[in-house]
């Protein structure tokens, strides 16, 4: 039996942001609604950026060995 993971704050925020972008691109909402959507989008973008920065910090901590970072370049093989 496989367990489905529940969406994270990042995934939820990104999905909502994508929906807002689609709504704004269609252009069938009022200026006031567009501004509210834009404001919400800015908030969601900041939320996603913070989540990504936190994930990056965790990765750096996990890769740290003996006080020295052992980062290796990413290769897509």
mmCIF file of the C-alpha atoms, coordinates in Angstrom:
data_MODEL
# 
_entry.id   MODEL 
# 
loop_
_atom_site.group_PDB 
_atom_site.id 
_atom_site.type_symbol 
_atom_site.label_atom_id 
_atom_site.label_alt_id 
_atom_site.label_comp_id 
_atom_site.label_asym_id 
_atom_site.label_entity_id 
_atom_site.label_seq_id 
_atom_site.pdbx_PDB_ins_code 
_atom_site.Cartn_x 
_atom_site.Cartn_y 
_atom_site.Cartn_z 
_atom_site.occupancy 
_atom_site.B_iso_or_equiv 
_atom_site.pdbx_formal_charge 
_atom_site.auth_seq_id 
_atom_site.auth_comp_id 
_atom_site.auth_asym_id 
_atom_site.auth_atom_id 
_atom_site.pdbx_PDB_model_num 
ATOM 1  C CA . UNK A 1 1  ? 0.000   0.000  0.000   1.00 0.00 ? 1  UNK A CA 1 
ATOM 2  C CA . UNK A 1 2  ? 1.532   3.328  -1.002  1.00 0.00 ? 2  UNK A CA 1 
ATOM 3  C CA . UNK A 1 3  ? 1.007   6.394  1.108   1.00 0.00 ? 3  UNK A CA 1 
ATOM 4  C CA . UNK A 1 4  ? 0.357   9.722  -0.562  1.00 0.00 ? 4  UNK A CA 1 
ATOM 5  C CA . UNK A 1 5  ? 2.233   12.557 1.050   1.00 0.00 ? 5  UNK A CA 1 
ATOM 6  C CA . UNK A 1 6  ? 0.166   15.536 2.042   1.00 0.00 ? 6  UNK A CA 1 
ATOM 7  C CA . UNK A 1 7  ? 1.061   18.734 0.197   1.00 0.00 ? 7  UNK A CA 1 
ATOM 8  C CA . UNK A 1 8  ? 3.529   21.010 1.892   1.00 0.00 ? 8  UNK A CA 1 
ATOM 9  C CA . UNK A 1 9  ? 3.137   24.708 2.499   1.00 0.00 ? 9  UNK A CA 1 
ATOM 10 C CA . UNK A 1 10 ? 5.446   25.255 -0.478  1.00 0.00 ? 10 UNK A CA 1 
ATOM 11 C CA . UNK A 1 11 ? 3.405   23.032 -2.782  1.00 0.00 ? 11 UNK A CA 1 
ATOM 12 C CA . UNK A 1 12 ? 0.117   24.565 -1.664  1.00 0.00 ? 12 UNK A CA 1 
ATOM 13 C CA . UNK A 1 13 ? 1.473   28.090 -2.105  1.00 0.00 ? 13 UNK A CA 1 
ATOM 14 C CA . UNK A 1 14 ? 2.890   27.295 -5.533  1.00 0.00 ? 14 UNK A CA 1 
ATOM 15 C CA . UNK A 1 15 ? -0.394  25.743 -6.702  1.00 0.00 ? 15 UNK A CA 1 
ATOM 16 C CA . UNK A 1 16 ? -2.357  28.770 -5.507  1.00 0.00 ? 16 UNK A CA 1 
ATOM 17 C CA . UNK A 1 17 ? 0.142   31.104 -7.159  1.00 0.00 ? 17 UNK A CA 1 
ATOM 18 C CA . UNK A 1 18 ? -0.204  29.248 -10.464 1.00 0.00 ? 18 UNK A CA 1 
ATOM 19 C CA . UNK A 1 19 ? -4.003  29.528 -10.237 1.00 0.00 ? 19 UNK A CA 1 
ATOM 20 C CA . UNK A 1 20 ? -3.736  33.273 -9.573  1.00 0.00 ? 20 UNK A CA 1 
ATOM 21 C CA . UNK A 1 21 ? -1.432  33.750 -12.552 1.00 0.00 ? 21 UNK A CA 1 
ATOM 22 C CA . UNK A 1 22 ? -3.842  31.881 -14.810 1.00 0.00 ? 22 UNK A CA 1 
ATOM 23 C CA . UNK A 1 23 ? -6.742  33.985 -13.534 1.00 0.00 ? 23 UNK A CA 1 
ATOM 24 C CA . UNK A 1 24 ? -4.833  37.234 -14.089 1.00 0.00 ? 24 UNK A CA 1 
ATOM 25 C CA . UNK A 1 25 ? -3.727  36.161 -17.572 1.00 0.00 ? 25 UNK A CA 1 
ATOM 26 C CA . UNK A 1 26 ? -7.332  35.560 -18.613 1.00 0.00 ? 26 UNK A CA 1 
ATOM 27 C CA . UNK A 1 27 ? -8.122  39.173 -17.794 1.00 0.00 ? 27 UNK A CA 1 
ATOM 28 C CA . UNK A 1 28 ? -11.806 38.693 -16.972 1.00 0.00 ? 28 UNK A CA 1 
ATOM 29 C CA . UNK A 1 29 ? -11.664 40.050 -13.418 1.00 0.00 ? 29 UNK A CA 1 
ATOM 30 C CA . UNK A 1 30 ? -12.046 43.622 -12.228 1.00 0.00 ? 30 UNK A CA 1 
ATOM 31 C CA . UNK A 1 31 ? -9.142  45.913 -11.486 1.00 0.00 ? 31 UNK A CA 1 
ATOM 32 C CA . UNK A 1 32 ? -9.852  45.662 -7.758  1.00 0.00 ? 32 UNK A CA 1 
ATOM 33 C CA . UNK A 1 33 ? -9.871  41.850 -7.900  1.00 0.00 ? 33 UNK A CA 1 
ATOM 34 C CA . UNK A 1 34 ? -6.690  41.935 -9.994  1.00 0.00 ? 34 UNK A CA 1 
ATOM 35 C CA . UNK A 1 35 ? -4.937  44.058 -7.387  1.00 0.00 ? 35 UNK A CA 1 
ATOM 36 C CA . UNK A 1 36 ? -6.046  41.727 -4.583  1.00 0.00 ? 36 UNK A CA 1 
ATOM 37 C CA . UNK A 1 37 ? -4.823  38.734 -6.586  1.00 0.00 ? 37 UNK A CA 1 
ATOM 38 C CA . UNK A 1 38 ? -1.523  40.474 -7.286  1.00 0.00 ? 38 UNK A CA 1 
ATOM 39 C CA . UNK A 1 39 ? -1.076  41.254 -3.579  1.00 0.00 ? 39 UNK A CA 1 
ATOM 40 C CA . UNK A 1 40 ? -1.825  37.638 -2.680  1.00 0.00 ? 40 UNK A CA 1 
ATOM 41 C CA . UNK A 1 41 ? 0.633   36.515 -5.367  1.00 0.00 ? 41 UNK A CA 1 
ATOM 42 C CA . UNK A 1 42 ? 3.405   38.639 -3.870  1.00 0.00 ? 42 UNK A CA 1 
ATOM 43 C CA . UNK A 1 43 ? 2.731   37.077 -0.461  1.00 0.00 ? 43 UNK A CA 1 
ATOM 44 C CA . UNK A 1 44 ? 2.749   33.545 -1.928  1.00 0.00 ? 44 UNK A CA 1 
ATOM 45 C CA . UNK A 1 45 ? 5.973   34.249 -3.828  1.00 0.00 ? 45 UNK A CA 1 
ATOM 46 C CA . UNK A 1 46 ? 7.669   35.343 -0.620  1.00 0.00 ? 46 UNK A CA 1 
ATOM 47 C CA . UNK A 1 47 ? 6.365   32.244 1.158   1.00 0.00 ? 47 UNK A CA 1 
ATOM 48 C CA . UNK A 1 48 ? 7.817   30.017 -1.584  1.00 0.00 ? 48 UNK A CA 1 
ATOM 49 C CA . UNK A 1 49 ? 11.149  31.855 -1.528  1.00 0.00 ? 49 UNK A CA 1 
ATOM 50 C CA . UNK A 1 50 ? 11.415  31.406 2.247   1.00 0.00 ? 50 UNK A CA 1 
ATOM 51 C CA . UNK A 1 51 ? 10.637  27.697 1.964   1.00 0.00 ? 51 UNK A CA 1 
ATOM 52 C CA . UNK A 1 52 ? 13.294  27.276 -0.729  1.00 0.00 ? 52 UNK A CA 1 
ATOM 53 C CA . UNK A 1 53 ? 15.884  29.171 1.327   1.00 0.00 ? 53 UNK A CA 1 
ATOM 54 C CA . UNK A 1 54 ? 15.115  26.971 4.324   1.00 0.00 ? 54 UNK A CA 1 
ATOM 55 C CA . UNK A 1 55 ? 15.504  23.840 2.207   1.00 0.00 ? 55 UNK A CA 1 
ATOM 56 C CA . UNK A 1 56 ? 18.817  25.135 0.862   1.00 0.00 ? 56 UNK A CA 1 
ATOM 57 C CA . UNK A 1 57 ? 20.078  25.751 4.414   1.00 0.00 ? 57 UNK A CA 1 
ATOM 58 C CA . UNK A 1 58 ? 19.091  22.205 5.410   1.00 0.00 ? 58 UNK A CA 1 
ATOM 59 C CA . UNK A 1 59 ? 20.947  20.767 2.418   1.00 0.00 ? 59 UNK A CA 1 
ATOM 60 C CA . UNK A 1 60 ? 24.040  22.786 3.282   1.00 0.00 ? 60 UNK A CA 1 
ATOM 61 C CA . UNK A 1 61 ? 23.932  21.502 6.867   1.00 0.00 ? 61 UNK A CA 1 
ATOM 62 C CA . UNK A 1 62 ? 23.545  17.918 5.673   1.00 0.00 ? 62 UNK A CA 1 
ATOM 63 C CA . UNK A 1 63 ? 26.494  18.249 3.291   1.00 0.00 ? 63 UNK A CA 1 
ATOM 64 C CA . UNK A 1 64 ? 28.771  19.813 5.881   1.00 0.00 ? 64 UNK A CA 1 
ATOM 65 C CA . UNK A 1 65 ? 31.485  17.469 7.113   1.00 0.00 ? 65 UNK A CA 1 
ATOM 66 C CA . UNK A 1 66 ? 34.166  18.270 9.698   1.00 0.00 ? 66 UNK A CA 1 
ATOM 67 C CA . UNK A 1 67 ? 33.331  21.965 9.511   1.00 0.00 ? 67 UNK A CA 1 
ATOM 68 C CA . UNK A 1 68 ? 33.972  22.040 5.768   1.00 0.00 ? 68 UNK A CA 1 
ATOM 69 C CA . UNK A 1 69 ? 31.348  21.984 3.094   1.00 0.00 ? 69 UNK A CA 1 
ATOM 70 C CA . UNK A 1 70 ? 31.766  19.232 0.565   1.00 0.00 ? 70 UNK A CA 1 
ATOM 71 C CA . UNK A 1 71 ? 29.523  20.592 -2.157  1.00 0.00 ? 71 UNK A CA 1 
ATOM 72 C CA . UNK A 1 72 ? 29.886  18.955 -5.521  1.00 0.00 ? 72 UNK A CA 1 
ATOM 73 C CA . UNK A 1 73 ? 28.679  20.289 -8.853  1.00 0.00 ? 73 UNK A CA 1 
ATOM 74 C CA . UNK A 1 74 ? 25.399  18.893 -10.076 1.00 0.00 ? 74 UNK A CA 1 
ATOM 75 C CA . UNK A 1 75 ? 25.677  16.698 -13.134 1.00 0.00 ? 75 UNK A CA 1 
ATOM 76 C CA . UNK A 1 76 ? 22.574  15.579 -14.971 1.00 0.00 ? 76 UNK A CA 1 
ATOM 77 C CA . UNK A 1 77 ? 23.508  12.146 -16.260 1.00 0.00 ? 77 UNK A CA 1 
# 
